[in-house]
Amino acid sequence: MKNKFISLVASVAFICNISSASAIETVAKQAFLIDMNTHSVLLNKDGDVQMHPSSMSKLMTIYILFSRLKEGRIKLADAFPISEKAWRTQGSKTFVKVGDTISVENLIKGIIVQSGNDACVVVAEGLAGSEDSFAEEMNRVAKEIGLTQSHFVNATGLPDDNHLMSAHDLATLAERLQRDFPDYYHYFGIREFTYNNITQQNRDRLLGGNIGVDGLKTGHTDAGGYGITLSAKQADRRLVLVINGLESDNARVEEGDKLLRWAFREFENKTLLKKGEKIAEADVWMGKSASVPLVAMDDLVVTLPASAASKDNIKFILKYKGAIPAPIASGAHIADLLISSPDIGEQTVPLYAAQDVEKLSAFGRIIPAFNYYVLGRK
């Protein structure tokens, strides 16, 4: 039985790295922009190069804190003690007082809204006993969630030659925060927070604007420059953008606004297939049914440049080894759908049997076997 190829025609695309023809220039030293719905990378400028993430690395501190909340190991109302080390920590502050306690919820707000380094140390000591032990946990969790270019030595993002992340890793972390902890993501949208009678504004000046930004975190050190990790939603699309190495707060605001507007304007998402929708049928050998319908296990939502011309070059090929011998179990991986175009390269989508196909009885297999082996027919 030879491989069987079936050509299909459609005007949609699939998960991809958008071609350089669709790219935009950015003054950021590092940039990584992804469509969260499809994981299509819309912009990648040194996105996998290690850099100084500054306070954007506080997102990992928050990730571990949210993990403990989700697991039920701590509660929002729980209070952590404030050590002298936390109180003395320099840089941005929540202005905690040594000897006091502070609730987990206020620590979340202090880290996200005020970028409080002192609040980060309180969390590290409260969860792991010391900041060094907490950094070890940060590195372990980073590996577990797929961060490949990150190494943490503190909970704050304060300058250290060995405290490094990539823009790609920050984007992955931003996605995980939204997917893993939807009940807590709203904290990233808080515009101001008052603690110890001191009110501070969220440093993310794009938050709550007309491009749909609802998080996540800014960062700035002399070593890293000005950076920001952003998530923005318009209609059913959500984008995650990381930029770093900019010269000023105004520059990161302008660049973040420019890149998000470009991505929402120049790209659009299309639904190629619905979960369970029949795509084609594969021939069956020695089965009670002569064919089996093929379906995708999930909706296929894809990103394409918005220009109409880019949708006319898509090629689809359905590939499987035919005919498929019975019995066939529903959900078995039967075929692959190959999708290609100049914009997206080549992608492969697995297709599955939509139903069981039983094997013919011994008597029922006689005629098909005779036709195939004696007469050369199928």
GUZA-571980 format. One record per residue: x, y, z of N, C-alpha, C, O in turn. Coordinates in steps of 0.05 Angstrom, whole numbers, m for minus. Layout:
N
NODE X Y Z X Y Z X Y Z X Y Z
...
This chain:
378
NODE 17 m24 0 0 0 0 18 25 0 34 28 18
NODE 14 42 m19 31 66 m22 19 89 m6 m5 90 0
NODE 37 109 0 27 133 13 7 147 m5 10 148 m29
NODE m15 157 7 m36 170 m8 m35 200 m2 m34 208 22
NODE m37 217 m22 m37 246 m19 m63 257 m30 m71 251 m53
NODE m76 274 m15 m101 287 m24 m97 317 m21 m91 326 0
NODE m100 332 m43 m97 361 m42 m123 374 m34 m145 366 m43
NODE m121 395 m18 m144 410 m9 m138 439 m15 m115 447 m19
NODE m159 456 m17 m155 485 m22 m169 501 m1 m192 494 7
NODE m156 521 9 m168 539 29 m153 565 29 m131 566 18
NODE m164 586 42 m150 612 42 m146 621 71 m156 642 79
NODE m132 604 86 m125 610 114 m97 602 119 m84 589 103
NODE m87 610 143 m59 603 151 m59 588 177 m80 583 189
NODE m35 581 186 m33 566 211 m11 578 229 1 598 221
NODE m8 567 253 12 577 271 39 580 258 48 561 244
NODE 52 603 262 76 607 245 94 628 258 87 642 277
NODE 118 629 246 135 652 249 131 670 224 137 662 202
NODE 120 693 228 113 711 206 138 718 191 159 723 203
NODE 136 719 164 160 723 148 171 751 152 156 769 161
NODE 196 755 145 209 781 148 196 803 132 199 826 139
NODE 182 795 111 168 815 94 147 830 110 140 853 103
NODE 137 818 132 117 831 148 128 845 172 113 856 188
NODE 155 845 176 167 855 200 166 885 202 161 899 182
NODE 172 895 227 173 924 232 199 929 247 208 912 262
NODE 210 953 243 234 960 257 227 970 285 206 981 290
NODE 246 965 304 242 975 331 269 984 342 290 973 336
NODE 268 1006 358 293 1016 370 300 1001 395 322 1005 406
NODE 282 983 404 289 967 428 312 949 421 315 939 398
NODE 330 944 441 352 925 436 342 897 434 353 881 418
NODE 322 890 450 310 863 448 279 867 446 268 885 459
NODE 267 850 430 237 852 427 227 824 420 239 810 404
NODE 204 817 431 191 792 425 161 797 427 151 805 448
NODE 147 791 405 118 797 403 104 772 393 111 761 372
NODE 84 762 407 71 737 400 41 741 403 31 754 420
NODE 26 728 384 m3 726 386 m9 703 405 m2 680 399
NODE m21 708 428 m24 688 448 m45 667 440 m43 644 449
NODE m63 674 422 m83 654 413 m71 633 395 m79 609 397
NODE m52 640 379 m41 621 359 m12 614 364 m1 596 351
NODE 1 629 382 30 627 386 46 635 361 69 626 358
NODE 35 650 344 50 661 321 68 683 330 59 702 344
NODE 93 681 323 113 701 331 112 723 309 119 718 286
NODE 104 747 317 101 769 299 126 787 297 131 800 277
NODE 143 786 318 167 801 318 187 788 337 180 781 359
NODE 212 785 328 232 773 344 259 787 338 271 782 317
NODE 267 804 356 293 818 353 311 810 377 307 820 399
NODE 329 792 372 346 781 394 330 771 417 337 774 440
NODE 307 759 411 288 750 431 298 727 449 288 723 470
NODE 318 712 439 329 690 455 357 696 466 371 678 476
NODE 365 721 465 390 730 476 386 738 505 368 752 512
NODE 404 728 523 401 735 551 406 765 555 424 777 542
NODE 391 777 573 392 806 578 387 810 608 378 792 622
NODE 391 835 616 384 842 644 354 850 644 347 870 633
NODE 337 834 658 308 839 656 299 860 676 276 868 675
NODE 316 868 695 308 888 715 283 878 730 281 854 736
NODE 265 896 735 242 889 752 222 871 737 203 861 749
NODE 225 867 710 207 849 696 211 820 707 192 804 705
NODE 234 814 719 238 788 731 221 784 756 218 761 765
NODE 209 805 767 190 802 789 166 785 781 152 775 798
NODE 161 782 755 139 765 746 144 736 755 124 722 759
NODE 169 727 757 174 701 767 167 699 797 157 679 807
NODE 174 720 812 167 721 841 137 719 844 127 704 861
NODE 122 734 827 93 733 828 83 706 820 63 696 831
NODE 96 693 800 87 667 790 88 647 813 69 631 817
NODE 109 647 828 112 627 850 91 634 872 80 616 884
NODE 87 659 878 67 667 898 39 659 889 24 648 906
NODE 32 663 864 6 654 854 4 624 855 m18 613 861
NODE 26 610 850 25 581 851 17 571 879 1 553 882
NODE 30 583 899 24 576 927 m6 581 934 m19 566 948
NODE m16 604 924 m44 610 928 m62 590 915 m82 580 927
NODE m57 583 890 m73 564 876 m73 537 889 m93 523 889
NODE m50 529 899 m47 503 912 m60 503 940 m64 482 952
NODE m68 526 950 m81 528 976 m61 527 999 m69 524 1022
NODE m35 530 994 m15 529 1015 m14 556 1030 m4 556 1053
NODE m23 577 1018 m26 603 1031 m52 616 1023 m64 607 1003
NODE m60 636 1037 m85 651 1030 m78 681 1028 m57 690 1038
NODE m95 695 1014 m91 724 1010 m89 739 1036 m75 759 1038
NODE m104 730 1056 m104 744 1082 m81 736 1100 m77 749 1120
NODE m66 716 1093 m43 708 1109 m23 732 1110 m21 747 1091
NODE m9 734 1132 10 756 1136 38 745 1139 43 725 1153
NODE 58 758 1126 86 751 1128 100 772 1145 94 796 1144
NODE 120 764 1161 136 783 1177 155 799 1159 164 789 1138
NODE 162 823 1168 180 840 1153 207 841 1167 208 851 1190
NODE 227 831 1154 254 830 1166 269 856 1162 261 873 1146
NODE 291 859 1176 308 883 1172 319 883 1143 322 904 1131
NODE 326 859 1133 337 858 1106 316 869 1086 323 884 1068
NODE 291 860 1089 270 870 1071 267 900 1073 266 914 1053
NODE 267 909 1098 263 938 1103 286 955 1091 282 977 1081
NODE 311 944 1091 334 958 1082 338 956 1051 354 970 1040
NODE 323 939 1038 327 935 1009 322 961 994 302 974 998
NODE 341 967 977 340 993 962 324 991 936 314 969 929
NODE 322 1013 922 307 1014 897 278 1020 902 271 1032 923
NODE 261 1013 883 232 1018 887 222 1004 912 230 982 919
NODE 204 1017 926 195 1007 952 165 1008 955 151 1024 943
NODE 155 989 971 128 990 981 127 1004 1008 106 1012 1018
NODE 150 1008 1020 154 1022 1045 142 1005 1068 127 1015 1085
NODE 151 980 1069 144 963 1091 161 971 1115 181 984 1112
NODE 151 964 1140 165 972 1164 175 947 1179 160 928 1183
NODE 200 948 1186 212 926 1200 197 919 1226 190 937 1241
NODE 193 893 1230 179 884 1253 149 882 1249 135 868 1265
NODE 138 895 1229 109 892 1223 104 866 1207 123 851 1201
NODE 79 861 1202 71 840 1183 55 853 1160 43 874 1164
NODE 54 839 1137 39 849 1114 25 826 1101 36 804 1099
NODE 0 831 1092 m16 809 1080 m5 802 1053 8 818 1039
NODE m10 777 1045 m2 767 1019 m15 784 997 m1 791 977
NODE m40 792 1000 m53 809 980 m39 835 977 m35 845 954
NODE m31 848 999 m17 873 997 11 870 985 21 888 972
NODE 23 847 990 49 841 977 46 839 947 63 849 932
NODE 25 826 938 19 824 909 17 852 897 29 858 877
NODE 1 869 910 m3 896 900 23 912 901 29 928 883
NODE 38 909 923 62 923 926 83 916 904 97 934 894
NODE 84 891 897 103 882 876 94 891 849 110 901 833
NODE 68 886 842 58 892 815 56 922 810 65 932 790
NODE 43 936 829 37 965 824 61 982 830 68 999 814
NODE 74 977 853 96 995 862 123 984 855 143 998 859
NODE 125 959 845 150 947 839 168 945 864 192 949 862
NODE 155 940 887 169 941 912 190 919 915 184 895 917
NODE 216 927 916 237 908 921 235 897 950 240 873 954
NODE 228 914 969 224 905 996 202 884 998 205 865 1013
NODE 180 888 983 158 868 984 167 842 972 159 821 982
NODE 185 842 952 195 817 940 211 802 960 209 777 962
NODE 228 816 976 244 802 996 226 790 1018 231 768 1028
NODE 205 804 1025 186 793 1045 174 767 1034 172 747 1049
NODE 166 767 1009 155 743 997 175 720 996 169 697 1004
NODE 200 726 988 221 706 986 226 693 1013 228 669 1016
NODE 228 710 1034 233 699 1061 209 685 1072 212 665 1086
NODE 185 695 1066 161 682 1076 156 655 1063 145 637 1077
NODE 163 651 1038 158 626 1024 181 606 1026 176 582 1026
NODE 206 617 1027 229 598 1025 249 602 1048 268 587 1049
NODE 244 620 1066 262 624 1088 284 644 1083 292 659 1102
NODE 294 646 1059 314 665 1051 312 672 1022 300 656 1007
NODE 323 694 1014 322 702 986 339 683 969 332 677 946
NODE 361 673 979 378 654 964 362 628 959 363 618 937
NODE 349 618 979 333 594 975 310 599 955 303 581 939
NODE 298 622 957 277 629 938 287 631 910 273 622 891
NODE 311 641 906 323 643 879 327 615 868 323 610 844
NODE 334 596 885 337 568 876 310 557 866 309 543 846
NODE 289 564 880 262 556 872 254 569 846 242 557 829
NODE 261 594 843 255 608 818 268 594 794 255 590 773
NODE 293 586 797 307 572 776 295 544 770 293 536 747
NODE 286 531 791 273 504 787 247 507 772 242 493 753
NODE 230 526 781 204 530 768 208 540 739 193 533 721
NODE 228 557 735 233 567 708 238 544 688 227 545 666
NODE 253 524 696 257 501 679 232 486 674 226 477 652
NODE 216 483 695 191 468 693 171 480 673 156 466 660
NODE 171 507 671 151 520 654 163 528 627 150 542 611
NODE 188 519 621 199 522 594 215 547 589 219 555 566
NODE 225 560 611 243 582 607 271 572 602 282 559 620
NODE 283 577 580 308 565 572 332 583 574 355 574 574
NODE 327 610 577 349 629 578 348 646 602 356 670 602
NODE 338 635 624 335 650 649 352 639 672 354 614 675
NODE 363 657 688 377 649 712 372 671 733 378 694 727
NODE 363 663 756 355 683 777 374 680 800 382 658 808
NODE 382 703 812 398 703 836 384 719 858 393 719 881
NODE 362 733 852 347 747 872 318 748 865 310 741 842
NODE 301 758 883 272 760 878 264 786 867 240 790 860
NODE 282 805 864 275 833 858 281 842 829 267 859 818
NODE 302 830 818 312 841 792 333 862 795 342 874 776
NODE 342 867 820 364 886 824 389 876 810 392 852 807
NODE 406 894 800 428 887 783 446 865 794 455 867 816
NODE 452 846 777 471 825 782 479 813 756 462 808 739
NODE 505 809 751 514 799 725 502 772 718 501 765 695
NODE 494 757 738 484 730 733 453 728 734 442 706 732
NODE 440 750 738 411 751 738 401 759 711 401 782 703
NODE 393 739 695 388 743 666 363 729 657 355 708 668
NODE 350 740 637 328 728 623 329 736 594 344 754 587
NODE 313 723 577 310 731 549 282 743 546 264 738 563
NODE 278 759 525 252 770 520 232 748 514 208 749 522
NODE 241 727 500 224 704 495 215 691 521 191 684 524
NODE 233 687 540 226 675 565 205 692 580 187 682 592
NODE 209 719 579 190 736 593 162 734 580 142 735 594
NODE 161 732 554 136 728 540 122 702 548 98 701 553
NODE 139 681 550 128 655 559 117 657 587 96 647 593
NODE 132 670 605 124 674 632 98 690 634 80 684 649
NODE 96 711 617 71 727 617 47 710 608 26 713 619
NODE 51 693 588 30 675 580 22 656 602 m2 652 607
NODE 42 645 615 36 625 636 21 638 659 3 626 671
NODE 28 663 666 14 677 687 m16 680 681 m33 677 698
NODE m22 685 655 m50 689 647 m65 662 645 m88 661 654
NODE m52 642 634 m65 616 631 m68 601 657 m88 588 662
NODE m47 602 673 m46 586 697 m61 598 721 m71 584 738
NODE m63 624 721 m76 638 744 m96 659 735 m93 682 742
NODE m117 651 721 m136 671 712 m151 685 735 m160 708 732
NODE m153 672 758 m167 684 781 m151 706 793 m162 722 808
NODE m124 707 787 m107 728 800 m97 748 780 m84 768 788
NODE m102 744 755 m90 762 734 m100 791 738 m85 809 730
NODE m123 795 749 m134 822 751 m116 841 767 m118 865 765
NODE m99 830 784 m81 847 800 m63 863 782 m54 885 789
NODE m57 853 758 m39 868 740 m52 893 729 m39 910 718
NODE m78 895 731 m93 919 721 m97 941 741 m109 961 734
NODE m87 937 765 m91 958 786 m74 982 779 m50 980 774
NODE m86 1006 780 m73 1030 771 m56 1044 793 m36 1057 788
NODE m65 1041 819 m50 1054 840 m55 1038 866 m74 1023 868
NODE m36 1041 885 m38 1026 910 m27 1043 932 m6 1056 929
NODE m41 1044 955 m33 1059 978 m25 1040 1000 m41 1023 1008
NODE m1 1043 1011 8 1027 1033 24 1045 1052 40 1061 1044
NODE 18 1043 1078 30 1060 1099 26 1090 1092 44 1106 1095
NODE 2 1095 1081 m6 1123 1075 10 1135 1052 11 1159 1049
NODE 24 1118 1036 39 1127 1013 26 1116 988 25 1091 985
NODE 16 1133 971 3 1124 946 22 1125 923 36 1146 919
NODE 24 1104 908 41 1103 884 25 1094 860 6 1077 863
NODE 32 1104 837 19 1097 812 33 1073 799 57 1069 802
NODE 18 1057 785 30 1035 769 48 1048 748 41 1067 734
NODE 72 1037 745 92 1048 727 85 1042 697 97 1053 679
NODE 66 1024 693 58 1018 665 39 1039 656 15 1038 662
NODE 49 1058 641 32 1081 632 14 1073 609 m4 1089 602
NODE 17 1050 597 m1 1041 576 m25 1026 587 m44 1020 573
NODE m25 1021 613 m46 1006 626 m73 1021 624 m75 1044 630
NODE m93 1006 615 m120 1018 613 m124 1037 591 m145 1051 590
NODE m106 1039 572 m109 1057 549 m127 1045 528 m141 1025 533
NODE m127 1057 504 m146 1048 483 m135 1027 465 m146 1021 444
NODE m113 1014 473 m103 991 457 m106 965 472 m97 944 462
NODE m120 966 495 m127 941 509 m107 930 528 m109 906 536
NODE m87 945 536 m66 935 555 m78 931 582 m91 949 593
NODE m74 907 594 m84 902 621 m62 889 639 m68 877 659
NODE m37 892 631 m14 882 647 11 883 629 8 889 605
NODE 35 877 639 40 863 663 61 878 680 54 884 703
NODE 85 884 670 106 894 688 127 910 673 136 903 651
NODE 135 933 685 157 948 675 184 940 688 184 925 708
NODE 206 950 677 232 945 689 251 967 680 250 977 658
NODE 270 974 699 291 992 691 315 989 710 312 990 734
NODE 338 985 698 364 988 711 383 1000 691 378 1000 667
NODE 406 1010 701 426 1021 683 436 999 664 442 1004 641
NODE 438 974 675 449 952 658 429 944 637 437 937 614
NODE 404 943 643 383 933 624 370 955 608 358 948 587
NODE 371 980 617 356 1000 603 326 999 612 320 986 632
NODE 309 1012 597 281 1012 603 267 989 588 272 986 564
NODE 251 974 601 237 952 589 209 950 599 201 962 619
NODE 193 934 585 165 929 593 155 903 581 161 897 558
NODE 140 889 597 126 865 588 96 872 588 85 879 608
NODE 84 870 564 56 879 560 38 856 551 47 839 536
NODE 13 857 560 m7 840 548 m31 857 541 m39 874 557
NODE m42 853 517 m64 870 508 m84 853 493 m77 835 479
NODE m109 860 497 m131 845 485 m149 864 469 m158 884 480
NODE m155 856 445 m176 869 428 m193 848 416 m184 830 402
NODE m219 850 421 m239 829 412 m229 802 422 m225 799 446
NODE m225 783 404 m217 756 413 m187 752 411 m177 730 416
NODE m172 773 404 m143 770 402 m128 780 426 m136 801 437
NODE m108 766 435 m91 775 456 m62 773 447 m53 753 438
NODE m47 795 451 m19 797 444 m2 799 469 m10 812 489
NODE 22 788 468 42 792 490 67 804 477 77 793 457
NODE 76 826 488 100 840 477 120 845 499 113 853 521
NODE 145 839 494 167 845 512 187 863 496 196 855 475
NODE 194 885 508 215 902 496 234 910 519 226 913 542
NODE 259 914 512 279 921 532 302 937 519 305 937 494
NODE 318 950 536 341 964 526 335 991 515 351 1002 499
NODE 313 1003 523 306 1030 513 318 1051 531 326 1046 553
NODE 318 1076 520 333 1097 534 317 1113 554 329 1128 570
NODE 291 1110 554 275 1126 573 247 1113 576 239 1096 561
NODE 233 1122 597 206 1113 601 188 1121 578 172 1106 569
NODE 192 1146 568 176 1155 545 181 1137 521 162 1130 506
NODE 206 1128 517 212 1111 494 198 1084 496 188 1074 476
NODE 198 1072 520 184 1046 522 154 1049 519 141 1031 509
NODE 143 1071 528 114 1076 523 108 1079 494 90 1066 483
NODE 124 1095 480 119 1100 452 124 1075 435 108 1069 417
NODE 145 1060 442 151 1036 427 130 1014 432 122 1000 414
NODE 122 1011 457 102 991 463 75 997 449 63 979 438
NODE 67 1022 450 43 1031 436 45 1025 406 26 1015 394
NODE 67 1033 394 71 1030 365 70 1000 357 56 994 338
NODE 84 983 371 86 955 363 59 941 367 52 924 350
NODE 45 947 388 19 933 393 m1 943 372 m16 926 361
NODE m1 969 366 m20 978 345 m14 966 318 m32 958 304
NODE 11 964 312 20 951 286 10 922 285 m1 913 265
NODE 14 907 307 7 879 306 m23 875 305 m32 857 290
NODE m39 891 319 m68 888 317 m78 897 289 m97 885 279
NODE m65 916 277 m73 926 251 m65 909 228 m80 904 209
NODE m40 899 228 m29 885 205 m33 855 204 m27 842 184
NODE m44 844 226 m48 815 226 m77 809 236 m89 825 250
NODE m87 786 228 m113 778 236 m114 748 240 m98 733 228
NODE m131 739 257 m134 710 263 m158 699 248 m179 711 246
NODE m154 675 237 m175 661 222 m178 633 234 m159 620 242
NODE m203 624 235 m208 597 244 m208 579 220 m225 581 202
NODE m189 561 219 m186 542 197 m206 519 200 m220 512 181
NODE m206 507 224 m224 484 229 m235 485 257 m223 496 275
NODE m259 475 260 m271 472 286 m265 444 297 m264 425 282
NODE m263 443 323 m258 417 336 m280 398 328 m304 404 330
NODE m272 374 319 m292 353 311 m303 356 284 m318 338 275
NODE m297 377 269 m307 381 242 m293 362 223 m268 361 223
NODE m308 348 206 m296 330 187 m280 345 166 m290 364 153
NODE m255 336 162 m238 349 142 m237 333 117 m239 344 95
NODE m235 307 119 m234 288 97 m239 260 107 m245 257 131
NODE m236 240 90 m239 212 98 m214 197 89 m203 203 68
NODE m207 177 104 m185 159 97 m196 132 91 m215 122 104
NODE m185 119 70 m194 92 63 m187 73 85 m166 75 98
NODE m204 53 88 m199 32 108 m196 5 95 m211 m1 76
NODE m177 m11 105 m172 m38 94 m184 m58 113 m178 m58 137
NODE m201 m76 102 m213 m98 117 m230 m88 140 m231 m100 161
NODE m244 m66 136 m262 m55 157 m291 m58 149 m297 m60 126
NODE m309 m57 169 m337 m57 164 m346 m32 150 m367 m31 138
NODE m330 m11 152 m335 14 137 m311 17 118 m288 12 125
NODE m317 27 94 m296 30 73 m279 54 78 m257 57 66
NODE m287 72 96 m271 96 102 m277 105 130 m296 97 143
NODE m260 123 140 m263 135 166 m260 165 164 m240 174 152
NODE m278 181 176 m275 210 175 m252 219 193 m246 207 214
NODE m239 241 184 m216 252 198 m223 279 210 m236 296 197
NODE m215 283 235 m221 309 248 m197 319 263 m178 304 268
NODE m198 344 270 m177 355 288 m188 355 316 m212 356 321
NODE m169 352 335 m177 351 364 m183 378 376 m197 379 397
NODE m174 399 363 m179 426 374 m185 445 351 m179 439 327
NODE m197 468 357 m201 489 337 m173 497 327 m154 498 342
NODE m171 502 302 m146 512 290 m150 541 283 m162 548 263
NODE m140 559 301 m141 587 296 m113 596 288 m94 589 301
NODE m112 612 266 m86 617 254 m83 647 249 m103 662 247
NODE m58 656 247 m52 684 243 m40 689 216 m22 674 207
NODE m50 709 202 m40 717 176 m37 747 174 m51 762 188
NODE m19 756 157 m19 785 150 m47 793 140 m60 777 126
NODE m56 817 147 m83 825 140 m87 829 111 m110 829 102
NODE m66 833 95 m70 838 67 m82 814 53 m74 791 58
NODE m102 819 36 m117 797 24 m99 779 7 m104 755 4
NODE m79 791 m6 m62 776 m24 m48 752 m10 m43 732 m22
NODE m42 756 16 m28 735 30 m45 710 35 m34 689 43
NODE m71 712 30 m88 689 35 m92 672 11 m107 652 12
NODE m80 679 m12 m85 665 m37 m64 644 m43 m65 630 m63
NODE m43 642 m26 m21 625 m32 m19 600 m14 1 586 m14
NODE m41 594 0 m40 572 19 m45 545 5 m63 543 m11
NODE m28 526 11 m31 499 0 m34 479 22 m21 480 43
NODE m53 460 18 m58 440 38 m55 412 25 m65 408 3
NODE m42 394 39 m40 367 30 m47 348 53 m36 351 75
NODE m66 330 49 m73 310 69 m56 285 63 m57 274 41
NODE m41 276 83 m22 254 78 m28 232 98 m29 236 122
NODE m31 207 88 m33 184 105 m25 159 89 m25 159 65
NODE m19 138 104 m12 113 92 m38 97 88 m51 88 107
NODE m46 95 63 m73 83 57 m69 56 45 m49 50 33
NODE m90 39 47 m112 44 65 m105 36 94 m86 21 98
NODE m119 47 113 m113 42 141 m126 15 150 m150 11 147
NODE m110 m4 160 m121 m30 167 m139 m28 192 m133 m15 211
NODE m163 m41 190 m181 m43 213 m170 m65 232 m155 m82 223
NODE m177 m63 258 m195 m44 270 m182 m17 275 m157 m15 278
NODE m198 4 275 m189 31 281 m205 42 304 m229 41 305
NODE m191 53 324 m204 64 348 m209 94 343 m192 108 332
NODE m232 103 353 m237 132 352 m215 147 367 m208 139 389
NODE m205 168 355 m184 184 367 m156 175 359 m137 188 367
NODE m154 154 343 m128 145 334 m116 165 314 m131 176 297
NODE m90 170 316 m77 188 297 m74 174 270 m59 155 268
NODE m89 184 250 m91 170 224 m75 185 202 m63 172 185
NODE m75 211 203 m64 227 181 m53 253 191 m55 260 214
NODE m39 267 172 m28 293 178 m37 312 156 m37 305 132
NODE m44 336 164 m50 357 145 m26 376 142 m19 389 162
NODE m14 377 119 9 394 114 m1 420 102 m15 421 82
NODE 8 442 115 m1 469 106 24 485 100 43 485 115
NODE 24 499 77 48 514 70 40 539 54 20 540 40
NODE 56 560 58 54 585 42 79 601 46 95 595 64
NODE 84 620 29 108 637 32 109 651 59 130 656 69
NODE 85 657 70 85 672 95 90 655 119 103 664 138
NODE 82 630 119 83 614 144 102 590 142 106 576 161
NODE 114 586 118 130 562 115 113 538 114 90 539 103
NODE 122 516 125 107 491 125 100 483 154 118 482 171
NODE 75 476 159 65 467 185 51 441 182 41 434 160
NODE 50 425 203 36 399 203 16 398 225 22 404 248
NODE m9 390 218 m30 387 237 m38 357 239 m46 346 218
NODE m37 344 262 m46 317 264 m76 314 262 m91 331 272
NODE m86 294 248 m114 288 245 m121 261 256 m104 243 256
NODE m145 258 266 m152 234 281 m178 222 271 m195 235 260
NODE m181 195 276 m205 181 269 m228 192 285 m226 194 310
NODE m251 198 272 m274 209 286 m292 187 298 m309 193 314
NODE m287 162 290 m304 140 300 m289 113 298 m268 111 285
NODE m299 94 313 m288 67 311 m295 54 285 m317 59 273
NODE m278 38 274 m284 21 251 m276 m8 258 m252 m14 263
NODE m295 m25 259 m290 m53 266 m278 m69 243 m283 m62 219
NODE m264 m90 250 m252 m107 229 m273 m126 218 m290 m135 233
NODE m272 m131 192 m290 m150 181 m286 m178 193 m265 m184 203
NODE m308 m194 193 m306 m221 202 m287 m237 183 m281 m228 161
NODE m279 m261 192 m261 m278 175 m273 m283 148 m259 m282 128
NODE m300 m288 147 m313 m293 122 m314 m268 105 m310 m269 81
NODE m319 m245 118 m321 m220 104 m295 m211 92 m295 m196 72
NODE m272 m221 103 m246 m213 92 m238 m228 68 m218 m221 55
NODE m252 m250 61 m244 m267 39 m244 m252 12 m224 m253 m2
NODE m266 m239 6 m269 m226 m20 m249 m203 m23 m236 m201 m43
NODE m247 m184 m3 m227 m163 m5 m199 m174 m9 m183 m163 m24
NODE m192 m195 6 m165 m206 4 m160 m218 m24 m139 m214 m36
NODE m181 m232 m35 m179 m243 m62 m175 m221 m82 m157 m223 m100
NODE m191 m200 m80 m189 m178 m99 m162 m165 m99 m151 m158 m119
NODE m151 m162 m75 m125 m148 m72 m101 m166 m80 m85 m157 m96
NODE m100 m190 m69 m76 m206 m73 m77 m221 m100 m56 m227 m111
NODE m101 m229 m109 m103 m244 m134 m108 m227 m158 m94 m229 m179
NODE m127 m209 m156 m135 m192 m178 m121 m165 m179 m122 m150 m199
NODE m108 m158 m157 m94 m132 m155 m113 m108 m152 m105 m86 m159
NODE m137 m113 m143 m156 m91 m139 m157 m84 m110 m150 m99 m92
NODE m168 m60 m105 m174 m52 m78 m204 m53 m73 m213 m47 m51
